[in-house]
Amino acid sequence: MDSTAIKALAVVDALSQSEEPRGVAELSRQLGLTKSNTHRILSTLVNEGYVRPHPETGRYSLTLRIWEQGIRVMDRTPVKRIAQLHLKTLFSQHKETVLLSVLAFPDVLYVDKVESEFPVRASPRIGWRAPAWRTASGKALLAYQPEEVLARTIEDPLFTQANLTELRRELTEVRQRGFALSFNGLRYGVNSVAAPIWGPDKFPVASISASGPSERVLEEQLLEMSSAVLNAATQISNSLGTSSPVFNLD
């Protein structure tokens, strides 16, 4: 592998995760690179339009070029384009935040949403990631992954044997009824329900979820919402040219 390219990607990743512009010295310390190497990489990224220098501080930040490229990629993704109408329809039924997610090991990546208008709501940003095993969106997709993928997912340092036992039980339930639930999963006080969206090869390509604050969206509400979430997932799957499995909802 090209080590220079790997280092450049590491710099881009570090800048993307920072709320503030970063200096050469702190980036080099974080990434284990020499200052001269870090400076050369930053200079190249500046020349190519991916990074913007701040001469008054000697620091650097990302430009929107990667965002522009990501938008073009997502616009060419059939599931996002097809799902938009169904996200809005699902939102109109329950008025809670609706999310479209894809699996990006070991996380889920949020690629679209319709946000609740309630003053108190649960709404991650588009482009955010979350550990798949801690979200309904992620569990709806993990339930159909091969064992080696699950093994990669549970490398999270927060994962315990008790977590694994509980996760395997939940994934079995997902395969039986077609949807996943999450109570205080990624964020305390947030509950959600999600169902997988099936691609032409009969394998989940994304998931759709509805979520809200636990004081408003209790287990009873989640179970009521599950039919609408499943229906939305089925409609999107049908538009992608496949049919969802038949689940037991009793």
Sine and cosine of phi, psi and omega as CSV:
sin_phi,cos_phi,sin_psi,cos_psi,sin_omega,cos_omega
0.00,0.00,0.48,-0.88,0.00,-1.00
-0.98,0.22,0.95,-0.32,-0.07,-1.00
-0.91,0.41,-0.54,0.84,0.03,-1.00
-0.90,0.44,-0.68,0.73,0.03,-1.00
-0.89,0.45,-0.65,0.76,0.01,-1.00
-0.89,0.45,-0.67,0.74,0.02,-1.00
-0.91,0.42,-0.65,0.76,0.01,-1.00
-0.89,0.45,-0.66,0.75,0.03,-1.00
-0.91,0.41,-0.58,0.81,0.05,-1.00
-0.90,0.43,-0.63,0.78,0.05,-1.00
-0.90,0.43,-0.72,0.70,0.02,-1.00
-0.86,0.51,-0.69,0.72,-0.01,-1.00
-0.90,0.45,-0.68,0.74,0.00,-1.00
-0.90,0.45,-0.67,0.74,0.03,-1.00
-0.91,0.40,-0.58,0.81,-0.03,-1.00
-0.92,0.38,-0.45,0.89,-0.05,-1.00
-1.00,-0.02,-0.04,1.00,-0.06,-1.00
-0.99,-0.17,0.71,-0.71,0.05,-1.00
-0.97,0.25,-0.38,0.92,-0.06,-1.00
-0.85,-0.53,0.39,-0.92,0.12,-0.99
-0.84,0.54,0.49,-0.87,-0.07,-1.00
-0.89,-0.45,0.52,-0.86,0.04,-1.00
-1.00,-0.06,0.28,-0.96,-0.01,-1.00
-0.87,0.49,-0.71,0.70,-0.08,-1.00
-0.89,0.45,-0.71,0.70,-0.04,-1.00
-0.94,0.33,-0.58,0.82,0.07,-1.00
-0.91,0.41,-0.67,0.74,-0.01,-1.00
-0.90,0.44,-0.63,0.77,0.04,-1.00
-0.91,0.42,-0.71,0.71,-0.03,-1.00
-0.88,0.47,-0.66,0.75,-0.13,-0.99
-0.99,-0.11,-0.09,1.00,0.00,-1.00
0.95,0.32,0.54,0.84,0.02,-1.00
-0.94,-0.35,0.34,-0.94,0.11,-0.99
-0.96,0.27,0.38,-0.92,0.01,-1.00
-0.89,0.46,-0.65,0.76,-0.03,-1.00
-0.91,0.42,-0.65,0.76,0.03,-1.00
-0.90,0.43,-0.70,0.72,0.01,-1.00
-0.88,0.47,-0.67,0.74,-0.01,-1.00
-0.90,0.43,-0.66,0.75,0.02,-1.00
-0.89,0.46,-0.68,0.73,0.00,-1.00
-0.89,0.46,-0.71,0.71,0.00,-1.00
-0.89,0.46,-0.64,0.77,0.01,-1.00
-0.89,0.46,-0.66,0.75,0.04,-1.00
-0.90,0.44,-0.69,0.73,0.00,-1.00
-0.91,0.40,-0.56,0.83,0.09,-1.00
-0.90,0.43,-0.72,0.69,-0.01,-1.00
-0.87,0.49,-0.55,0.83,-0.02,-1.00
-1.00,0.03,-0.02,1.00,0.08,-1.00
1.00,0.05,0.19,0.98,-0.02,-1.00
-1.00,-0.04,-0.36,0.93,-0.07,-1.00
-0.75,-0.66,0.58,-0.82,0.03,-1.00
-0.90,-0.43,0.79,-0.61,0.05,-1.00
-0.99,0.13,0.46,-0.89,0.09,-1.00
-0.88,-0.47,1.00,0.02,-0.13,-0.99
-0.83,0.55,-0.52,0.86,-0.04,-1.00
-0.94,0.35,-0.38,0.92,-0.02,-1.00
-0.88,-0.47,-0.24,0.97,-0.07,-1.00
0.96,0.27,0.34,0.94,-0.02,-1.00
-0.94,-0.34,0.13,-0.99,-0.09,-1.00
-0.69,-0.72,0.50,-0.86,0.10,-1.00
-0.60,-0.80,0.32,-0.95,0.02,-1.00
-0.96,0.28,0.52,-0.85,0.20,-0.98
-1.00,0.03,-0.12,-0.99,0.02,-1.00
-1.00,-0.03,0.19,0.98,-0.09,-1.00
-0.90,0.43,-0.67,0.74,0.02,-1.00
-0.91,0.42,-0.63,0.78,0.04,-1.00
-0.87,0.49,-0.69,0.73,0.01,-1.00
-0.87,0.50,-0.67,0.75,0.01,-1.00
-0.92,0.39,-0.65,0.76,0.02,-1.00
-0.89,0.45,-0.65,0.76,0.03,-1.00
-0.88,0.48,-0.67,0.74,0.00,-1.00
-0.90,0.43,-0.64,0.77,0.02,-1.00
-0.90,0.44,-0.73,0.68,-0.04,-1.00
-0.91,0.41,-0.57,0.82,0.02,-1.00
-0.91,0.42,-0.38,0.92,0.04,-1.00
-1.00,0.00,-0.01,1.00,-0.03,-1.00
-1.00,0.04,0.91,-0.42,-0.10,-0.99
-0.83,0.56,-0.65,0.76,-0.11,-0.99
-0.90,0.44,-0.61,0.79,0.02,-1.00
-0.92,0.38,-0.70,0.72,-0.02,-1.00
-0.90,0.44,-0.70,0.72,-0.05,-1.00
-0.95,0.32,-0.56,0.83,-0.13,-0.99
-0.96,0.28,-0.37,0.93,-0.17,-0.99
-0.83,0.56,-0.72,0.69,0.01,-1.00
-0.88,0.47,-0.64,0.77,-0.05,-1.00
-0.96,0.29,-0.50,0.86,0.11,-0.99
-0.88,0.47,-0.70,0.72,-0.01,-1.00
-0.92,0.39,-0.63,0.78,0.02,-1.00
-0.90,0.43,-0.71,0.71,0.02,-1.00
-0.89,0.46,-0.66,0.75,0.03,-1.00
-0.88,0.48,-0.65,0.76,-0.04,-1.00
-0.90,0.44,-0.39,0.92,-0.04,-1.00
-0.99,0.14,-0.54,0.84,-0.12,-0.99
-0.78,-0.62,-0.23,0.97,0.07,-1.00
0.91,0.42,0.23,0.97,0.09,-1.00
-0.99,-0.16,0.30,-0.95,-0.04,-1.00
-0.88,0.48,0.74,-0.67,0.00,-1.00
-0.90,-0.44,0.73,-0.69,-0.08,-1.00
-0.80,-0.59,0.58,-0.82,0.17,-0.99
-0.93,-0.36,0.79,-0.61,-0.09,-1.00
-0.74,-0.67,0.44,-0.90,0.13,-0.99
-0.80,-0.60,0.39,-0.92,0.00,-1.00
-0.99,0.10,0.82,-0.57,0.05,-1.00
-0.75,-0.67,1.00,0.02,-0.21,-0.98
-0.72,0.70,0.71,-0.70,-0.04,1.00
-1.00,-0.08,0.44,0.90,-0.11,-0.99
-0.90,-0.43,0.10,-1.00,0.32,-0.95
-0.96,-0.27,0.56,-0.83,0.01,-1.00
-0.90,-0.43,0.82,-0.58,-0.01,-1.00
-0.99,0.11,0.86,-0.51,-0.11,-0.99
-0.92,-0.38,-0.23,0.97,0.06,-1.00
-0.30,-0.96,0.34,-0.94,0.01,-1.00
-0.30,-0.95,0.35,-0.94,0.26,-0.96
-0.83,-0.56,0.85,-0.53,-0.19,-0.98
-1.00,-0.06,0.66,-0.75,0.06,-1.00
-0.87,0.49,0.52,-0.85,0.03,-1.00
-0.99,-0.15,0.02,1.00,0.05,-1.00
-0.91,0.42,0.55,-0.84,0.03,-1.00
-0.85,0.53,-0.61,0.79,0.07,-1.00
-0.97,-0.25,0.88,-0.47,-0.06,-1.00
-0.50,-0.86,0.25,-0.97,0.03,-1.00
-0.91,-0.42,0.89,-0.45,-0.12,-0.99
-0.45,-0.90,1.00,-0.06,0.14,-0.99
-0.93,0.37,0.40,-0.92,0.00,-1.00
-0.97,0.23,0.48,-0.88,0.17,-0.98
-0.88,0.47,0.73,-0.69,-0.05,-1.00
0.99,-0.13,-0.20,0.98,0.06,-1.00
-0.98,0.22,0.46,-0.89,0.10,-1.00
-0.92,-0.39,0.38,-0.93,0.09,-1.00
-0.52,-0.86,0.56,-0.83,0.06,-1.00
-0.82,0.57,0.81,-0.58,-0.12,-0.99
-0.85,0.53,-0.63,0.77,-0.10,-1.00
-0.94,0.33,-0.19,0.98,-0.04,-1.00
-0.98,-0.22,0.09,1.00,-0.04,-1.00
-0.78,-0.63,0.46,-0.89,0.10,-1.00
-0.90,0.43,-0.65,0.76,0.02,-1.00
-0.84,0.54,-0.70,0.72,-0.01,-1.00
-0.94,0.35,-0.67,0.74,-0.03,-1.00
-0.92,0.39,-0.53,0.85,0.05,-1.00
-0.88,0.47,-0.46,0.89,0.01,-1.00
-1.00,-0.07,-0.62,0.79,-0.01,-1.00
-0.88,0.47,-0.48,0.88,-0.06,-1.00
-0.86,0.51,-0.37,0.93,-0.08,-1.00
-0.91,-0.42,0.22,0.97,0.00,-1.00
-1.00,-0.01,0.47,-0.88,0.08,-1.00
-0.91,0.40,0.29,-0.96,-0.10,-0.99
-0.85,0.52,-0.59,0.80,-0.03,-1.00
-0.91,0.40,-0.49,0.87,0.06,-1.00
-0.94,0.33,-0.67,0.74,0.06,-1.00
-0.87,0.49,-0.63,0.77,0.02,-1.00
-0.87,0.49,-0.62,0.78,0.04,-1.00
-0.94,0.35,-0.57,0.82,-0.04,-1.00
-0.92,0.40,-0.60,0.80,-0.10,-1.00
-1.00,0.03,0.25,0.97,0.12,-0.99
-0.97,0.24,-0.10,0.99,0.06,-1.00
-0.80,0.59,0.79,-0.61,-0.02,-1.00
-0.88,0.48,-0.34,0.94,0.04,-1.00
-0.99,0.16,-0.14,0.99,-0.08,-1.00
-0.98,0.19,0.72,-0.69,0.02,-1.00
-0.86,-0.51,0.16,-0.99,0.05,-1.00
-0.88,0.47,-0.59,0.81,0.05,-1.00
-0.90,0.43,-0.64,0.77,0.07,-1.00
-0.86,0.50,-0.68,0.74,-0.04,-1.00
-0.90,0.44,-0.70,0.72,0.02,-1.00
-0.87,0.49,-0.72,0.70,0.00,-1.00
-0.92,0.38,-0.64,0.77,0.00,-1.00
-0.90,0.44,-0.69,0.73,0.00,-1.00
-0.89,0.46,-0.61,0.79,0.05,-1.00
-0.90,0.44,-0.70,0.71,-0.01,-1.00
-0.91,0.42,-0.63,0.78,-0.02,-1.00
-0.92,0.39,-0.56,0.83,0.09,-1.00
-0.89,0.45,-0.66,0.75,0.03,-1.00
-0.90,0.44,-0.62,0.79,0.02,-1.00
-0.87,0.50,-0.71,0.71,-0.02,-1.00
-0.92,0.40,-0.44,0.90,-0.01,-1.00
-0.99,0.14,-0.64,0.77,-0.10,-0.99
-0.92,-0.40,-0.19,0.98,0.13,-0.99
1.00,-0.03,-0.04,1.00,0.02,-1.00
-0.63,-0.77,0.35,-0.94,-0.01,-1.00
-0.89,-0.45,0.51,-0.86,0.06,-1.00
-0.88,-0.48,0.48,-0.88,0.08,-1.00
-0.64,-0.77,0.79,-0.61,0.05,-1.00
-0.88,-0.47,0.88,-0.47,-0.03,-1.00
0.79,0.61,0.67,0.74,-0.10,-0.99
-0.97,0.26,-1.00,0.06,-0.01,-1.00
-0.95,0.30,-0.66,0.75,0.00,-1.00
-0.81,-0.58,0.71,-0.70,0.04,-1.00
-0.90,0.44,0.70,-0.71,0.02,-1.00
1.00,0.00,0.17,0.99,0.01,-1.00
-0.82,-0.57,0.80,-0.60,0.06,-1.00
-0.89,-0.45,0.49,-0.87,-0.04,-1.00
-0.45,-0.89,0.33,-0.94,0.07,-1.00
-0.72,-0.69,0.65,-0.76,-0.07,-1.00
-0.58,-0.81,0.45,-0.89,0.06,-1.00
-0.70,-0.71,0.53,-0.85,0.01,-1.00
-0.97,0.24,0.50,-0.87,0.12,-0.99
-0.96,-0.28,0.77,-0.63,-0.15,-0.99
-0.99,-0.15,0.68,-0.73,0.04,-1.00
-1.00,-0.05,0.06,-1.00,-0.05,-1.00
-0.86,0.51,-0.41,0.91,-0.01,-1.00
-1.00,-0.01,0.28,0.96,0.02,-1.00
0.89,0.46,0.59,0.81,0.02,-1.00
-0.72,-0.69,0.65,-0.76,-0.04,-1.00
-0.88,0.47,0.72,-0.69,0.01,-1.00
-0.93,-0.37,-0.23,0.97,-0.02,-1.00
-0.22,-0.98,0.05,-1.00,0.12,-0.99
-0.64,-0.77,0.43,-0.90,0.05,-1.00
-0.86,-0.51,0.67,-0.74,-0.08,-1.00
-0.64,-0.77,0.35,-0.94,0.14,-0.99
-0.79,-0.62,0.69,-0.72,-0.07,-1.00
-0.57,-0.82,0.39,-0.92,0.02,-1.00
-0.24,-0.97,0.13,-0.99,0.00,-1.00
-0.87,0.49,0.61,-0.80,-0.09,-1.00
-0.91,0.42,-0.42,0.91,0.01,-1.00
-0.96,0.29,-0.32,0.95,0.01,-1.00
-0.95,-0.31,-0.58,0.82,-0.04,-1.00
-0.94,-0.33,1.00,0.01,0.01,-1.00
-1.00,0.06,0.04,-1.00,0.00,-1.00
-0.85,0.53,-0.63,0.77,0.01,-1.00
-0.87,0.50,-0.69,0.73,0.02,-1.00
-0.92,0.40,-0.63,0.78,0.02,-1.00
-0.88,0.47,-0.68,0.74,-0.01,-1.00
-0.92,0.40,-0.58,0.81,0.07,-1.00
-0.92,0.40,-0.62,0.78,-0.01,-1.00
-0.96,0.29,-0.36,0.93,-0.11,-0.99
-0.86,0.50,-0.58,0.81,0.00,-1.00
-0.90,0.43,-0.67,0.74,0.01,-1.00
-0.93,0.37,-0.61,0.79,0.03,-1.00
-0.91,0.41,-0.70,0.71,0.04,-1.00
-0.88,0.47,-0.66,0.75,0.00,-1.00
-0.90,0.43,-0.67,0.75,0.03,-1.00
-0.89,0.46,-0.68,0.73,0.02,-1.00
-0.89,0.46,-0.64,0.77,0.01,-1.00
-0.91,0.42,-0.68,0.73,-0.01,-1.00
-0.89,0.45,-0.67,0.74,0.02,-1.00
-0.91,0.41,-0.69,0.72,0.03,-1.00
-0.85,0.52,-0.69,0.72,0.02,-1.00
-0.87,0.50,-0.64,0.76,0.01,-1.00
-0.93,0.37,-0.40,0.92,0.06,-1.00
-1.00,0.10,-0.04,1.00,0.07,-1.00
1.00,-0.08,0.38,0.93,0.02,-1.00
-0.65,-0.76,0.10,-0.99,0.04,-1.00
-0.86,-0.52,0.58,-0.81,0.04,-1.00
-0.97,0.23,0.46,-0.89,0.11,-0.99
-0.89,0.46,0.32,-0.95,0.07,-1.00
-1.00,-0.05,0.81,-0.59,-0.06,-1.00
-0.92,-0.39,0.38,-0.92,0.06,-1.00
-1.00,-0.01,0.92,-0.38,-0.04,-1.00
-0.98,-0.18,0.19,0.98,-0.01,-1.00
-0.95,0.31,0.00,0.00,0.00,0.00
